[in-house]
Amino acid sequence: MDLDPRTSALVAIDLQNGVVGRDTRPRPASEVLASARPLAARFRAAAG
């Protein structure tokens, strides 16, 4: 999939320390963060 960084946004909701420290379902917070970090890095890099 190709996303245009000029018209695309990554929305990461409730990834603060207090939220990710809880027992999360259906996926553990560590898995959610492991997926969100590289996505955020790619969006930042594309934005320049």
Beta strands, then each sheet from edge to edge (+ up, - down):
end
